[in-house]
Every structure is written in C-alpha cells, then in structure tokens.
Amino acid sequence: MAEKDPINTDWLVATLEDAREELEHAIEALGKHPEEAEDIMENELQAAYAKLNYAVNTARSGDRGLDELTDDEAVAFPTEEFPLLDARATSEEEAEGREGEA
C-alpha cells in the first residue's frame, strides 16, 4: 500500500471554512425563505457538499490539486479517503438491484 502524503492542515482549514460559509448561507436562506426549501436544498446544499468533497479530495495535495484533478474529480465523493462508505453504498445499491429483480 502506497504511503499517503500528509494532510496540508492550512489548506484543509481554509477549504473547510469555505464549505462552512456555503452551509451557513444555505441555513440562513432556509430561515428567511422556507418556501424555497426545494431550490435551496438542490443548489446551496449541493454546493456545500461539493466544497466539503473538494476539501477532502485536496487535503493532501493542497493547491497542487487544482492541477492534478479535474473539476469533477475535485468535487466527487472522496472514495480514496472514505472507502468503507463507498463500499457500503455499493452494497446497498446491489441489494436494491436484487430486490427489484424479485
């Protein structure tokens, strides 16, 4: 197993703060405009998730990640850092597929 680069804590803190700001914006928007919950969930929360994923996906590479990852890779669910969650999701999807076949 290849050794991982250390986490760039300054970068991680900065990107997590960016994600937090996005989440705070979504919470504030929901408080002011609850009738727009659907739109807020689909847009602002999606942006917050993307920023959290970005923070994790670039935690070790820091700003090098801007050159090393595509935009889609940068905001994708971080399966390298959280492989058990990815495996659990795959198992659940497979189970749902089997249920649909019955």
DRENSEMI-469000 format. One record per atom (N, C-alpha, C): residue number from 1; chain; atom name; x negated, y, z. Coordinates in nm, 4 decimals. Each point is the difference from the previous one (the first is absolute). Example, Ala and Ser with C-alpha at 12.3 -4.5 7.8 and 13.67 -1.06 7.14 Angstrom:
DRENSEMI-469000
[1, 'A', 'N', [-1.3190, -0.5690, 0.7800]];
[1, 'A', 'CA', [0.0890, 0.1190, 0.0000]];
[1, 'A', 'C', [-0.0900, 0.1200, 0.0000]];
[2, 'A', 'N', [0.0350, 0.1050, -0.0720]];
[2, 'A', 'CA', [-0.0820, 0.1190, 0.0060]];
[2, 'A', 'C', [0.0770, 0.1090, 0.0730]];
This chain:
DRENSEMI-469000
[1, 'A', 'N', [-0.0844, -0.1175, 0.0000]];
[1, 'A', 'CA', [0.0844, 0.1175, 0.0000]];
[1, 'A', 'C', [-0.0894, 0.1244, 0.0000]];
[2, 'A', 'N', [0.0261, 0.0900, -0.0927]];
[2, 'A', 'CA', [-0.0812, 0.1216, -0.0120]];
[2, 'A', 'C', [0.0251, 0.0918, 0.1191]];
[3, 'A', 'N', [-0.1079, 0.0629, 0.0420]];
[3, 'A', 'CA', [0.0117, 0.0934, 0.1111]];
[3, 'A', 'C', [0.0656, 0.1287, -0.0489]];
[4, 'A', 'N', [0.0916, 0.0522, 0.0785]];
[4, 'A', 'CA', [0.0721, 0.1218, -0.0359]];
[4, 'A', 'C', [-0.0808, 0.1222, 0.0397]];
[5, 'A', 'N', [0.0173, 0.1059, -0.0766]];
[5, 'A', 'CA', [-0.0575, 0.1283, 0.0380]];
[5, 'A', 'C', [0.0658, 0.0465, 0.1290]];
[6, 'A', 'N', [-0.0696, 0.0792, 0.0804]];
[6, 'A', 'CA', [0.0625, 0.0538, 0.1213]];
[6, 'A', 'C', [0.1088, 0.1014, -0.0367]];
[7, 'A', 'N', [0.0917, 0.0182, 0.0894]];
[7, 'A', 'CA', [0.1064, 0.0979, -0.0213]];
[7, 'A', 'C', [-0.0581, 0.1401, 0.0144]];
[8, 'A', 'N', [0.0330, 0.0842, -0.0948]];
[8, 'A', 'CA', [-0.0392, 0.1405, 0.0027]];
[8, 'A', 'C', [0.1056, 0.0725, 0.0848]];
[9, 'A', 'N', [-0.0268, 0.0142, 0.1286]];
[9, 'A', 'CA', [0.1026, 0.0492, 0.0919]];
[9, 'A', 'C', [0.0422, 0.1437, -0.0298]];
[10, 'A', 'N', [-0.0928, 0.0852, -0.0417]];
[10, 'A', 'CA', [0.0397, 0.1374, -0.0338]];
[10, 'A', 'C', [0.0992, 0.0003, -0.1151]];
[11, 'A', 'N', [-0.0278, -0.0799, -0.1011]];
[11, 'A', 'CA', [0.0889, -0.0106, -0.1158]];
[11, 'A', 'C', [0.1342, -0.0594, 0.0419]];
[12, 'A', 'N', [-0.0049, -0.1064, 0.0797]];
[12, 'A', 'CA', [0.1231, -0.0654, 0.0430]];
[12, 'A', 'C', [0.0883, 0.0957, 0.0797]];
[13, 'A', 'N', [-0.0590, 0.0742, 0.0911]];
[13, 'A', 'CA', [0.0778, 0.0973, 0.0783]];
[13, 'A', 'C', [0.0624, 0.1041, -0.0919]];
[14, 'A', 'N', [-0.0768, 0.0523, -0.0935]];
[14, 'A', 'CA', [0.0520, 0.1027, -0.0909]];
[14, 'A', 'C', [0.1154, -0.0525, -0.0844]];
[15, 'A', 'N', [-0.0131, -0.1226, -0.0519]];
[15, 'A', 'CA', [0.1062, -0.0548, -0.0842]];
[15, 'A', 'C', [0.1217, -0.0407, 0.0824]];
[16, 'A', 'N', [-0.0214, -0.0458, 0.1232]];
[16, 'A', 'CA', [0.1131, -0.0304, 0.0875]];
[16, 'A', 'C', [0.0745, 0.1268, 0.0410]];
[17, 'A', 'N', [-0.0734, 0.1077, 0.0201]];
[17, 'A', 'CA', [0.0658, 0.1272, 0.0306]];
[17, 'A', 'C', [0.0857, 0.0454, -0.1174]];
[18, 'A', 'N', [-0.0482, -0.0227, -0.1208]];
[18, 'A', 'CA', [0.0776, 0.0331, -0.1192]];
[18, 'A', 'C', [0.1286, -0.0829, -0.0043]];
[19, 'A', 'N', [-0.0110, -0.1278, 0.0313]];
[19, 'A', 'CA', [0.1182, -0.0876, 0.0040]];
[19, 'A', 'C', [0.0963, 0.0444, 0.1095]];
[20, 'A', 'N', [-0.0555, 0.0372, 0.1150]];
[20, 'A', 'CA', [0.0850, 0.0466, 0.1101]];
[20, 'A', 'C', [0.0776, 0.1250, -0.0402]];
[21, 'A', 'N', [-0.0658, 0.0930, -0.0673]];
[21, 'A', 'CA', [0.0677, 0.1215, -0.0455]];
[21, 'A', 'C', [0.1160, -0.0340, -0.0929]];
[22, 'A', 'N', [-0.0215, -0.0966, -0.0876]];
[22, 'A', 'CA', [0.1061, -0.0429, -0.0922]];
[22, 'A', 'C', [0.1164, -0.0609, 0.0768]];
[23, 'A', 'N', [-0.0302, -0.0823, 0.0996]];
[23, 'A', 'CA', [0.1042, -0.0607, 0.0815]];
[23, 'A', 'C', [0.0744, 0.1057, 0.0816]];
[24, 'A', 'N', [-0.0732, 0.0943, 0.0576]];
[24, 'A', 'CA', [0.0636, 0.1077, 0.0747]];
[24, 'A', 'C', [0.0918, 0.0815, -0.0902]];
[25, 'A', 'N', [-0.0415, 0.0217, -0.1233]];
[25, 'A', 'CA', [0.0839, 0.0715, -0.0963]];
[25, 'A', 'C', [0.1304, -0.0770, -0.0241]];
[26, 'A', 'N', [-0.0100, -0.1313, -0.0152]];
[26, 'A', 'CA', [0.1192, -0.0826, -0.0222]];
[26, 'A', 'C', [0.0928, 0.0042, 0.1211]];
[27, 'A', 'N', [-0.0565, -0.0075, 0.1194]];
[27, 'A', 'CA', [0.0814, 0.0047, 0.1217]];
[27, 'A', 'C', [0.0703, 0.1347, 0.0112]];
[28, 'A', 'N', [-0.0724, 0.1057, -0.0262]];
[28, 'A', 'CA', [0.0581, 0.1339, 0.0051]];
[28, 'A', 'C', [0.1122, 0.0149, -0.1033]];
[29, 'A', 'N', [-0.0241, -0.0495, -0.1203]];
[29, 'A', 'CA', [0.1016, 0.0077, -0.1058]];
[29, 'A', 'C', [0.1252, -0.0784, 0.0384]];
[30, 'A', 'N', [-0.0169, -0.1177, 0.0594]];
[30, 'A', 'CA', [0.1158, -0.0788, 0.0444]];
[30, 'A', 'C', [0.0787, 0.0727, 0.1082]];
[31, 'A', 'N', [-0.0716, 0.0665, 0.0916]];
[31, 'A', 'CA', [0.0669, 0.0750, 0.1053]];
[31, 'A', 'C', [0.0809, 0.1168, -0.0538]];
[32, 'A', 'N', [-0.0521, 0.0666, -0.1005]];
[32, 'A', 'CA', [0.0666, 0.1174, -0.0569]];
[32, 'A', 'C', [0.1068, -0.0372, -0.1036]];
[33, 'A', 'N', [-0.0228, -0.1098, -0.0709]];
[33, 'A', 'CA', [0.0883, -0.0376, -0.1107]];
[33, 'A', 'C', [0.0336, -0.1487, 0.0037]];
[34, 'A', 'N', [0.0712, -0.0456, 0.1029]];
[34, 'A', 'CA', [0.0295, -0.1435, 0.0089]];
[34, 'A', 'C', [0.0806, -0.0520, -0.1196]];
[35, 'A', 'N', [0.0738, 0.0881, -0.0648]];
[35, 'A', 'CA', [0.0784, -0.0417, -0.1165]];
[35, 'A', 'C', [-0.0905, -0.0389, -0.1181]];
[36, 'A', 'N', [-0.1271, 0.0352, 0.0062]];
[36, 'A', 'CA', [-0.0956, -0.0324, -0.1058]];
[36, 'A', 'C', [-0.0896, -0.1177, 0.0385]];
[37, 'A', 'N', [0.0458, -0.0809, 0.0940]];
[37, 'A', 'CA', [-0.0812, -0.1105, 0.0525]];
[37, 'A', 'C', [-0.0474, -0.0947, -0.1094]];
[38, 'A', 'N', [0.0853, -0.0314, -0.0939]];
[38, 'A', 'CA', [-0.0373, -0.0924, -0.1080]];
[38, 'A', 'C', [-0.1188, 0.0558, -0.0794]];
[39, 'A', 'N', [0.0110, 0.1243, -0.0406]];
[39, 'A', 'CA', [-0.1070, 0.0636, -0.0768]];
[39, 'A', 'C', [-0.1278, 0.0135, 0.0823]];
[40, 'A', 'N', [0.0146, 0.0359, 0.1254]];
[40, 'A', 'CA', [-0.1160, 0.0158, 0.0881]];
[40, 'A', 'C', [-0.0711, -0.1342, 0.0189]];
[41, 'A', 'N', [0.0785, -0.1055, 0.0203]];
[41, 'A', 'CA', [-0.0607, -0.1316, 0.0180]];
[41, 'A', 'C', [-0.0734, -0.0430, -0.1268]];
[42, 'A', 'N', [0.0613, 0.0221, -0.1152]];
[42, 'A', 'CA', [-0.0602, -0.0444, -0.1257]];
[42, 'A', 'C', [-0.1220, 0.0816, -0.0396]];
[43, 'A', 'N', [-0.0065, 0.1254, 0.0413]];
[43, 'A', 'CA', [-0.1094, 0.0866, -0.0440]];
[43, 'A', 'C', [-0.1014, 0.0295, 0.1098]];
[44, 'A', 'N', [0.0442, 0.0664, 0.1064]];
[44, 'A', 'CA', [-0.0947, 0.0386, 0.1043]];
[44, 'A', 'C', [-0.0588, -0.1197, 0.0731]];
[45, 'A', 'N', [0.0820, -0.0997, 0.0319]];
[45, 'A', 'CA', [-0.0539, -0.1176, 0.0686]];
[45, 'A', 'C', [-0.0887, -0.0824, -0.0925]];
[46, 'A', 'N', [0.0345, -0.0038, -0.1258]];
[46, 'A', 'CA', [-0.0851, -0.0698, -0.0956]];
[46, 'A', 'C', [-0.1364, 0.0685, -0.0072]];
[47, 'A', 'N', [-0.0004, 0.1314, 0.0028]];
[47, 'A', 'CA', [-0.1263, 0.0745, -0.0018]];
[47, 'A', 'C', [-0.0800, -0.0261, 0.1275]];
[48, 'A', 'N', [0.0680, -0.0093, 0.1136]];
[48, 'A', 'CA', [-0.0696, -0.0281, 0.1266]];
[48, 'A', 'C', [-0.0638, -0.1386, -0.0040]];
[49, 'A', 'N', [0.0729, -0.1000, -0.0497]];
[49, 'A', 'CA', [-0.0569, -0.1347, -0.0134]];
[49, 'A', 'C', [-0.1208, 0.0014, -0.0933]];
[50, 'A', 'N', [0.0115, 0.0701, -0.1113]];
[50, 'A', 'CA', [-0.1113, 0.0065, -0.0949]];
[50, 'A', 'C', [-0.1235, 0.0609, 0.0663]];
[51, 'A', 'N', [0.0211, 0.1027, 0.0822]];
[51, 'A', 'CA', [-0.1133, 0.0648, 0.0662]];
[51, 'A', 'C', [-0.0593, -0.0896, 0.1089]];
[52, 'A', 'N', [0.0843, -0.0768, 0.0687]];
[52, 'A', 'CA', [-0.0529, -0.0967, 0.0969]];
[52, 'A', 'C', [-0.0816, -0.1075, -0.0707]];
[53, 'A', 'N', [0.0540, -0.0520, -0.1092]];
[53, 'A', 'CA', [-0.0723, -0.1018, -0.0768]];
[53, 'A', 'C', [-0.1319, 0.0563, -0.0508]];
[54, 'A', 'N', [0.0031, 0.1236, -0.0494]];
[54, 'A', 'CA', [-0.1215, 0.0652, -0.0485]];
[54, 'A', 'C', [-0.1032, 0.0097, 0.1118]];
[55, 'A', 'N', [0.0451, 0.0372, 0.1193]];
[55, 'A', 'CA', [-0.0915, 0.0122, 0.1139]];
[55, 'A', 'C', [-0.0698, -0.1324, 0.0277]];
[56, 'A', 'N', [0.0746, -0.1089, -0.0013]];
[56, 'A', 'CA', [-0.0585, -0.1314, 0.0271]];
[56, 'A', 'C', [-0.0874, -0.0456, -0.1171]];
[57, 'A', 'N', [0.0484, 0.0177, -0.1220]];
[57, 'A', 'CA', [-0.0745, -0.0471, -0.1172]];
[57, 'A', 'C', [-0.1319, 0.0726, -0.0201]];
[58, 'A', 'N', [-0.0123, 0.1218, 0.0497]];
[58, 'A', 'CA', [-0.1235, 0.0761, -0.0167]];
[58, 'A', 'C', [-0.0752, 0.0190, 0.1318]];
[59, 'A', 'N', [0.0441, -0.0671, 0.1053]];
[59, 'A', 'CA', [-0.0613, 0.0183, 0.1324]];
[59, 'A', 'C', [-0.1479, -0.0352, 0.0005]];
[60, 'A', 'N', [-0.0397, -0.0965, -0.0772]];
[60, 'A', 'CA', [-0.1398, -0.0429, -0.0027]];
[60, 'A', 'C', [-0.0813, 0.0744, -0.1064]];
[61, 'A', 'N', [0.0638, 0.0365, -0.1092]];
[61, 'A', 'CA', [-0.0725, 0.0654, -0.1092]];
[61, 'A', 'C', [0.0017, 0.1518, 0.0101]];
[62, 'A', 'N', [0.0922, 0.0551, 0.0766]];
[62, 'A', 'CA', [0.0102, 0.1451, 0.0092]];
[62, 'A', 'C', [0.0298, 0.0592, -0.1356]];
[63, 'A', 'N', [-0.0606, 0.1142, -0.0291]];
[63, 'A', 'CA', [0.0303, 0.0658, -0.1267]];
[63, 'A', 'C', [-0.0513, -0.0774, -0.1221]];
[64, 'A', 'N', [-0.0879, -0.1006, 0.0202]];
[64, 'A', 'CA', [-0.0405, -0.0872, -0.1117]];
[64, 'A', 'C', [0.1216, -0.0724, -0.0566]];
[65, 'A', 'N', [0.0990, -0.0233, 0.0849]];
[65, 'A', 'CA', [0.1203, -0.0688, -0.0438]];
[65, 'A', 'C', [0.0709, 0.0722, -0.1127]];
[66, 'A', 'N', [-0.0185, 0.1308, -0.0071]];
[66, 'A', 'CA', [0.0622, 0.0772, -0.1074]];
[66, 'A', 'C', [-0.0523, -0.0449, -0.1361]];
[67, 'A', 'N', [-0.1262, -0.0417, -0.0045]];
[67, 'A', 'CA', [-0.0608, -0.0461, -0.1246]];
[67, 'A', 'C', [0.0113, -0.1514, -0.0177]];
[68, 'A', 'N', [0.0085, -0.0725, 0.1112]];
[68, 'A', 'CA', [-0.0034, -0.1467, -0.0063]];
[68, 'A', 'C', [0.1376, -0.0635, -0.0193]];
[69, 'A', 'N', [0.1058, 0.0705, 0.0363]];
[69, 'A', 'CA', [0.1354, -0.0560, -0.0075]];
[69, 'A', 'C', [0.0847, 0.0762, -0.1005]];
[70, 'A', 'N', [0.0882, -0.0723, -0.0671]];
[70, 'A', 'CA', [0.0998, 0.0692, -0.0812]];
[70, 'A', 'C', [0.1013, 0.0626, 0.0948]];
[71, 'A', 'N', [0.0821, 0.0890, -0.0508]];
[71, 'A', 'CA', [0.1025, 0.0613, 0.0842]];
[71, 'A', 'C', [0.0927, -0.1063, 0.0586]];
[72, 'A', 'N', [0.0383, -0.0977, -0.0829]];
[72, 'A', 'CA', [0.0885, -0.1066, 0.0480]];
[72, 'A', 'C', [-0.0662, -0.0839, 0.1086]];
[73, 'A', 'N', [-0.1277, -0.0312, -0.0161]];
[73, 'A', 'CA', [-0.0721, -0.0772, 0.1007]];
[73, 'A', 'C', [-0.0134, 0.0789, 0.1305]];
[74, 'A', 'N', [-0.0215, 0.1290, -0.0111]];
[74, 'A', 'CA', [-0.0202, 0.0833, 0.1182]];
[74, 'A', 'C', [0.1237, 0.0053, 0.0890]];
[75, 'A', 'N', [0.1186, -0.0048, -0.0590]];
[75, 'A', 'CA', [0.1230, 0.0138, 0.0799]];
[75, 'A', 'C', [0.0749, -0.1318, 0.0180]];
[76, 'A', 'N', [-0.0556, -0.1096, -0.0523]];
[76, 'A', 'CA', [0.0639, -0.1310, 0.0143]];
[76, 'A', 'C', [-0.0114, -0.0497, 0.1437]];
[77, 'A', 'N', [0.0866, -0.0939, 0.0369]];
[77, 'A', 'CA', [-0.0095, -0.0596, 0.1326]];
[77, 'A', 'C', [-0.1391, -0.0608, 0.0162]];
[78, 'A', 'N', [-0.0683, 0.0298, 0.1108]];
[78, 'A', 'CA', [-0.1397, -0.0418, 0.0188]];
[78, 'A', 'C', [-0.0158, -0.1474, 0.0379]];
[79, 'A', 'N', [0.0148, -0.0880, -0.0980]];
[79, 'A', 'CA', [-0.0055, -0.1438, 0.0276]];
[79, 'A', 'C', [-0.1374, -0.0467, 0.0449]];
[80, 'A', 'N', [-0.1075, 0.0695, -0.0403]];
[80, 'A', 'CA', [-0.1330, -0.0418, 0.0457]];
[80, 'A', 'C', [-0.0173, 0.0222, 0.1495]];
[81, 'A', 'N', [0.0560, 0.1069, 0.0516]];
[81, 'A', 'CA', [-0.0118, 0.0302, 0.1428]];
[81, 'A', 'C', [0.1054, -0.0744, 0.0820]];
[82, 'A', 'N', [0.1159, -0.0268, -0.0611]];
[82, 'A', 'CA', [0.1107, -0.0659, 0.0707]];
[82, 'A', 'C', [0.0452, -0.1252, -0.0755]];
[83, 'A', 'N', [-0.0884, -0.0982, -0.0188]];
[83, 'A', 'CA', [0.0355, -0.1168, -0.0810]];
[83, 'A', 'C', [0.1114, -0.0847, 0.0589]];
[84, 'A', 'N', [0.0111, -0.0059, 0.1322]];
[84, 'A', 'CA', [0.1055, -0.0825, 0.0599]];
[84, 'A', 'C', [0.1374, 0.0559, -0.0323]];
[85, 'A', 'N', [0.0127, 0.1297, -0.0038]];
[85, 'A', 'CA', [0.1287, 0.0601, -0.0351]];
[85, 'A', 'C', [0.0354, -0.0322, -0.1438]];
[86, 'A', 'N', [-0.0978, 0.0026, -0.0887]];
[86, 'A', 'CA', [0.0231, -0.0324, -0.1396]];
[86, 'A', 'C', [0.0400, -0.1463, -0.0139]];
[87, 'A', 'N', [-0.0661, -0.0879, 0.0723]];
[87, 'A', 'CA', [0.0319, -0.1425, -0.0061]];
[87, 'A', 'C', [0.1402, -0.0259, 0.0530]];
[88, 'A', 'N', [0.0380, 0.0685, 0.1076]];
[88, 'A', 'CA', [0.1338, -0.0172, 0.0559]];
[88, 'A', 'C', [0.1050, 0.0464, -0.0999]];
[89, 'A', 'N', [-0.0240, 0.1131, -0.0667]];
[89, 'A', 'CA', [0.0950, 0.0507, -0.0991]];
[89, 'A', 'C', [0.0141, -0.0991, -0.1143]];
[90, 'A', 'N', [-0.1107, -0.0579, -0.0451]];
[90, 'A', 'CA', [0.0041, -0.0975, -0.1078]];
[90, 'A', 'C', [0.0789, -0.1229, 0.0427]];
[91, 'A', 'N', [-0.0207, -0.0478, 0.1224]];
[91, 'A', 'CA', [0.0739, -0.1157, 0.0496]];
[91, 'A', 'C', [0.1487, 0.0292, 0.0075]];
[92, 'A', 'N', [0.0359, 0.1200, 0.0445]];
[92, 'A', 'CA', [0.1412, 0.0373, 0.0084]];
[92, 'A', 'C', [0.0620, 0.0085, -0.1387]];
[93, 'A', 'N', [-0.0745, 0.0549, -0.0975]];
[93, 'A', 'CA', [0.0502, 0.0086, -0.1368]];
[93, 'A', 'C', [0.0204, -0.1389, -0.0579]];
[94, 'A', 'N', [-0.0930, -0.0916, 0.0260]];
[94, 'A', 'CA', [0.0127, -0.1362, -0.0493]];
[94, 'A', 'C', [0.1209, -0.0682, 0.0623]];
[95, 'A', 'N', [0.0201, 0.0217, 0.1293]];
[95, 'A', 'CA', [0.1152, -0.0591, 0.0691]];
[95, 'A', 'C', [0.1302, 0.0537, -0.0570]];
[96, 'A', 'N', [0.0042, 0.1293, -0.0277]];
[96, 'A', 'CA', [0.1207, 0.0587, -0.0589]];
[96, 'A', 'C', [0.0253, -0.0583, -0.1384]];
[97, 'A', 'N', [-0.1059, -0.0238, -0.0772]];
[97, 'A', 'CA', [0.0127, -0.0584, -0.1322]];
[97, 'A', 'C', [0.0569, -0.1405, 0.0063]];
[98, 'A', 'N', [-0.0440, -0.0781, 0.0986]];
[98, 'A', 'CA', [0.0507, -0.1370, 0.0177]];
[98, 'A', 'C', [0.1470, 0.0038, 0.0405]];
[99, 'A', 'N', [0.0379, 0.0960, 0.0830]];
[99, 'A', 'CA', [0.1397, 0.0107, 0.0432]];
[99, 'A', 'C', [0.0899, 0.0320, -0.1205]];
[100, 'A', 'N', [-0.0507, 0.0834, -0.0900]];
[100, 'A', 'CA', [0.0769, 0.0370, -0.1198]];
[100, 'A', 'C', [0.0187, -0.1155, -0.0951]];
[101, 'A', 'N', [-0.0896, -0.0989, 0.0049]];
[101, 'A', 'CA', [0.0062, -0.1156, -0.0891]];
[101, 'A', 'C', [0.1012, -0.1015, 0.0491]];
[102, 'A', 'N', [0.0294, 0.0026, 0.1292]];
[102, 'A', 'CA', [0.0885, -0.1019, 0.0577]];
[102, 'A', 'C', [0.1435, 0.0197, -0.0384]];
